Amino acid sequence: MPRYFFDVHTEALEKDDQGHELPAIDVAHVAAAELAGELLRNHPENILLGDEWKVEVRDESGAVLFSLLMLSVPSAALAPTTIAGDPA
């Protein structure tokens, strides 16, 4: 069975040195989504506007197979307003 490694990128890199034996890449994708959900559920205060978290899944050779991104993107509604002719 192939081994998949789940590296977590938040403020710092948490590299998975153990990995998990899983039967197929689609199972690894589900496991990565569950890990991402766990990160958000357990530490929601840590992802601030403009932050990006990522779960990268590697195979045994070290090749990154896919990434799951979690982004906190401010909308235009949060952009500072300006008065015509008066720079912000």
C-alpha positions in Angstrom: 0.0 0.0 0.0 1.4 3.5 -0.8 2.4 5.8 2.0 1.3 9.4 1.9 2.8 12.3 3.9 0.7 15.3 5.1 2.7 18.5 5.6 0.9 21.4 7.2 1.9 24.9 6.4 0.5 27.6 8.8 2.8 30.1 10.4 5.4 27.4 10.3 5.9 24.1 8.5 4.9 20.9 10.3 6.5 18.2 8.2 5.0 14.7 8.4 7.9 12.3 8.7 5.8 9.3 9.5 3.1 9.3 6.8 0.1 7.0 6.5 -0.4 3.9 4.4 -3.6 4.4 2.4 -5.0 2.3 -0.4 -5.4 5.1 -3.0 -4.9 8.8 -3.7 -8.6 9.6 -3.4 -8.5 8.2 0.2 -5.4 10.5 0.8 -7.5 13.4 -0.5 -10.3 12.7 2.0 -7.7 12.4 4.8 -6.2 15.8 3.8 -9.6 17.4 3.9 -10.3 15.9 7.3 -7.0 17.2 8.6 -7.8 20.7 7.2 -11.2 20.6 8.9 -9.6 19.6 12.1 -7.1 22.5 11.9 -9.9 25.0 11.4 -12.1 23.4 14.1 -9.3 23.3 16.7 -7.6 26.7 15.9 -10.1 29.0 14.2 -8.6 32.1 15.9 -5.2 31.5 14.2 -6.3 32.1 10.6 -6.5 35.8 10.2 -7.6 37.9 7.2 -5.0 37.5 4.5 -3.6 34.3 5.9 -3.1 31.1 3.9 -2.9 27.6 5.4 -2.0 24.6 3.3 -2.0 20.8 3.6 0.5 19.4 1.0 0.3 15.7 0.3 3.5 13.9 -0.8 4.3 10.4 -1.9 7.2 8.3 -0.7 9.5 9.9 -3.2 8.8 13.3 -1.8 6.8 14.5 -4.8 3.9 16.8 -3.9 0.8 15.1 -5.3 -1.7 17.9 -4.4 -2.4 20.7 -1.9 -5.5 21.8 -0.1 -5.5 25.6 0.5 -7.4 27.4 3.3 -7.6 31.1 2.6 -9.0 34.0 4.6 -9.5 36.8 2.0 -10.9 40.2 2.9 -13.6 41.4 0.6 -13.9 44.9 -0.9 -16.4 45.8 1.8 -13.5 45.8 4.3 -11.3 48.1 2.1 -10.8 51.6 3.5 -13.0 54.2 1.8 -11.5 57.4 0.5 -13.0 60.9 -0.2 -12.6 62.0 -3.8 -9.3 63.8 -4.2 -8.2 62.8 -0.7 -5.7 59.8 -0.7 -6.2 57.3 2.1 
